[in-house]
Amino acid sequence: MELFRSHCYSIYYNSLWSRYKVATMNRLKVCHNDILKRLLGLPRWCSSSLAFARNGVNNLDVIRRHSVFSLRSRVELSTNSIITSVRQSSAYVVDLYKQRWLGLLFVQNVG
């Protein structure tokens, strides 16, 4: 599990991903799930959710939410003059990244 955490949690800059197709993200999730199953010697058809839960590791959605929350928190709390200036601009308020962040952090239950 340490191998999985060290190599599959470090998806650099994933908190800045904003232009991707749903199909692309789904393929990435399948690859992420398959890596865990292969490391555990499980067949591809077994439950990914169960494998993640039983082994105490985060799935890709949790990793991305954590990355987004961490970056957003650092941006919001930064005292750097450049970051503060951007954060206070009208562009930041309607920015695509911020919309994606909120979409990832606040998942709405439909139905």
Rosetta constraint file for C-alpha pairs under 8 A:
AtomPair CA 1 CA 5 HARMONIC 6.11 0.50
AtomPair CA 1 CA 55 HARMONIC 7.31 0.50
AtomPair CA 1 CA 57 HARMONIC 7.49 0.50
AtomPair CA 2 CA 6 HARMONIC 5.99 0.50
AtomPair CA 3 CA 7 HARMONIC 6.13 0.50
AtomPair CA 4 CA 8 HARMONIC 5.37 0.50
AtomPair CA 4 CA 9 HARMONIC 7.39 0.50
AtomPair CA 4 CA 36 HARMONIC 6.88 0.50
AtomPair CA 4 CA 39 HARMONIC 7.87 0.50
AtomPair CA 5 CA 9 HARMONIC 5.22 0.50
AtomPair CA 5 CA 10 HARMONIC 7.87 0.50
AtomPair CA 5 CA 57 HARMONIC 7.29 0.50
AtomPair CA 6 CA 10 HARMONIC 6.73 0.50
AtomPair CA 8 CA 32 HARMONIC 7.36 0.50
AtomPair CA 9 CA 63 HARMONIC 6.46 0.50
AtomPair CA 13 CA 17 HARMONIC 6.98 0.50
AtomPair CA 14 CA 64 HARMONIC 6.46 0.50
AtomPair CA 14 CA 67 HARMONIC 7.09 0.50
AtomPair CA 14 CA 68 HARMONIC 7.78 0.50
AtomPair CA 15 CA 64 HARMONIC 6.41 0.50
AtomPair CA 15 CA 65 HARMONIC 7.89 0.50
AtomPair CA 15 CA 67 HARMONIC 5.48 0.50
AtomPair CA 15 CA 68 HARMONIC 4.59 0.50
AtomPair CA 15 CA 71 HARMONIC 7.00 0.50
AtomPair CA 15 CA 101 HARMONIC 7.57 0.50
AtomPair CA 16 CA 68 HARMONIC 7.79 0.50
AtomPair CA 16 CA 97 HARMONIC 6.56 0.50
AtomPair CA 17 CA 97 HARMONIC 7.68 0.50
AtomPair CA 18 CA 96 HARMONIC 6.92 0.50
AtomPair CA 18 CA 97 HARMONIC 6.00 0.50
AtomPair CA 18 CA 100 HARMONIC 6.44 0.50
AtomPair CA 20 CA 24 HARMONIC 6.54 0.50
AtomPair CA 20 CA 25 HARMONIC 7.06 0.50
AtomPair CA 21 CA 25 HARMONIC 6.53 0.50
AtomPair CA 22 CA 26 HARMONIC 6.12 0.50
AtomPair CA 23 CA 27 HARMONIC 6.23 0.50
AtomPair CA 24 CA 28 HARMONIC 6.35 0.50
AtomPair CA 25 CA 29 HARMONIC 6.24 0.50
AtomPair CA 26 CA 30 HARMONIC 6.26 0.50
AtomPair CA 27 CA 31 HARMONIC 6.28 0.50
AtomPair CA 28 CA 32 HARMONIC 6.13 0.50
AtomPair CA 29 CA 33 HARMONIC 6.07 0.50
AtomPair CA 29 CA 60 HARMONIC 6.27 0.50
AtomPair CA 30 CA 34 HARMONIC 6.02 0.50
AtomPair CA 31 CA 35 HARMONIC 6.17 0.50
AtomPair CA 32 CA 36 HARMONIC 6.71 0.50
AtomPair CA 32 CA 59 HARMONIC 7.83 0.50
AtomPair CA 32 CA 60 HARMONIC 6.93 0.50
AtomPair CA 33 CA 37 HARMONIC 6.39 0.50
AtomPair CA 33 CA 48 HARMONIC 5.97 0.50
AtomPair CA 33 CA 59 HARMONIC 7.60 0.50
AtomPair CA 34 CA 38 HARMONIC 6.05 0.50
AtomPair CA 34 CA 44 HARMONIC 6.49 0.50
AtomPair CA 35 CA 39 HARMONIC 6.21 0.50
AtomPair CA 36 CA 40 HARMONIC 6.27 0.50
AtomPair CA 36 CA 51 HARMONIC 7.71 0.50
AtomPair CA 36 CA 52 HARMONIC 7.87 0.50
AtomPair CA 37 CA 41 HARMONIC 5.94 0.50
AtomPair CA 37 CA 42 HARMONIC 4.88 0.50
AtomPair CA 37 CA 43 HARMONIC 6.72 0.50
AtomPair CA 37 CA 44 HARMONIC 6.67 0.50
AtomPair CA 37 CA 48 HARMONIC 7.41 0.50
AtomPair CA 37 CA 51 HARMONIC 7.27 0.50
AtomPair CA 38 CA 42 HARMONIC 6.00 0.50
AtomPair CA 38 CA 43 HARMONIC 7.54 0.50
AtomPair CA 38 CA 44 HARMONIC 7.96 0.50
AtomPair CA 42 CA 46 HARMONIC 6.91 0.50
AtomPair CA 47 CA 51 HARMONIC 6.39 0.50
AtomPair CA 48 CA 52 HARMONIC 6.18 0.50
AtomPair CA 49 CA 53 HARMONIC 6.13 0.50
AtomPair CA 49 CA 59 HARMONIC 7.87 0.50
AtomPair CA 50 CA 54 HARMONIC 5.93 0.50
AtomPair CA 51 CA 55 HARMONIC 6.19 0.50
AtomPair CA 52 CA 56 HARMONIC 6.03 0.50
AtomPair CA 52 CA 57 HARMONIC 5.22 0.50
AtomPair CA 52 CA 58 HARMONIC 6.30 0.50
AtomPair CA 52 CA 59 HARMONIC 6.50 0.50
AtomPair CA 53 CA 57 HARMONIC 6.60 0.50
AtomPair CA 53 CA 58 HARMONIC 7.85 0.50
AtomPair CA 58 CA 62 HARMONIC 5.78 0.50
AtomPair CA 58 CA 63 HARMONIC 6.26 0.50
AtomPair CA 59 CA 63 HARMONIC 6.35 0.50
AtomPair CA 60 CA 64 HARMONIC 6.13 0.50
AtomPair CA 61 CA 65 HARMONIC 6.18 0.50
AtomPair CA 62 CA 66 HARMONIC 6.10 0.50
AtomPair CA 63 CA 67 HARMONIC 6.23 0.50
AtomPair CA 64 CA 68 HARMONIC 6.09 0.50
AtomPair CA 64 CA 104 HARMONIC 7.86 0.50
AtomPair CA 65 CA 69 HARMONIC 6.01 0.50
AtomPair CA 65 CA 104 HARMONIC 5.94 0.50
AtomPair CA 65 CA 105 HARMONIC 5.90 0.50
AtomPair CA 66 CA 70 HARMONIC 6.04 0.50
AtomPair CA 67 CA 71 HARMONIC 6.18 0.50
AtomPair CA 68 CA 72 HARMONIC 5.94 0.50
AtomPair CA 68 CA 101 HARMONIC 6.02 0.50
AtomPair CA 68 CA 104 HARMONIC 7.69 0.50
AtomPair CA 68 CA 105 HARMONIC 7.55 0.50
AtomPair CA 69 CA 73 HARMONIC 5.94 0.50
AtomPair CA 69 CA 101 HARMONIC 7.65 0.50
AtomPair CA 69 CA 105 HARMONIC 7.09 0.50
AtomPair CA 70 CA 74 HARMONIC 6.28 0.50
AtomPair CA 71 CA 75 HARMONIC 6.18 0.50
AtomPair CA 72 CA 76 HARMONIC 6.07 0.50
AtomPair CA 72 CA 101 HARMONIC 7.68 0.50
AtomPair CA 73 CA 77 HARMONIC 6.05 0.50
AtomPair CA 74 CA 78 HARMONIC 5.76 0.50
AtomPair CA 75 CA 83 HARMONIC 6.87 0.50
AtomPair CA 75 CA 87 HARMONIC 7.53 0.50
AtomPair CA 76 CA 87 HARMONIC 7.41 0.50
AtomPair CA 78 CA 83 HARMONIC 6.78 0.50
AtomPair CA 78 CA 84 HARMONIC 6.76 0.50
AtomPair CA 79 CA 83 HARMONIC 7.41 0.50
AtomPair CA 79 CA 84 HARMONIC 6.34 0.50
AtomPair CA 80 CA 84 HARMONIC 5.96 0.50
AtomPair CA 81 CA 85 HARMONIC 6.00 0.50
AtomPair CA 82 CA 86 HARMONIC 6.31 0.50
AtomPair CA 83 CA 87 HARMONIC 5.95 0.50
AtomPair CA 84 CA 88 HARMONIC 6.12 0.50
AtomPair CA 85 CA 89 HARMONIC 6.32 0.50
AtomPair CA 86 CA 91 HARMONIC 7.68 0.50
AtomPair CA 86 CA 92 HARMONIC 6.37 0.50
AtomPair CA 87 CA 92 HARMONIC 5.57 0.50
AtomPair CA 87 CA 93 HARMONIC 7.65 0.50
AtomPair CA 88 CA 92 HARMONIC 6.96 0.50
AtomPair CA 88 CA 93 HARMONIC 7.91 0.50
AtomPair CA 89 CA 93 HARMONIC 7.09 0.50
AtomPair CA 90 CA 94 HARMONIC 6.84 0.50
AtomPair CA 91 CA 95 HARMONIC 5.65 0.50
AtomPair CA 92 CA 98 HARMONIC 7.18 0.50
AtomPair CA 93 CA 98 HARMONIC 7.19 0.50
AtomPair CA 94 CA 98 HARMONIC 7.09 0.50
AtomPair CA 94 CA 99 HARMONIC 7.16 0.50
AtomPair CA 95 CA 99 HARMONIC 6.45 0.50
AtomPair CA 96 CA 100 HARMONIC 6.21 0.50
AtomPair CA 97 CA 101 HARMONIC 6.08 0.50
AtomPair CA 98 CA 102 HARMONIC 6.22 0.50
AtomPair CA 99 CA 103 HARMONIC 6.15 0.50
AtomPair CA 100 CA 104 HARMONIC 6.17 0.50
AtomPair CA 101 CA 105 HARMONIC 6.06 0.50
AtomPair CA 102 CA 106 HARMONIC 5.74 0.50
AtomPair CA 103 CA 107 HARMONIC 6.15 0.50
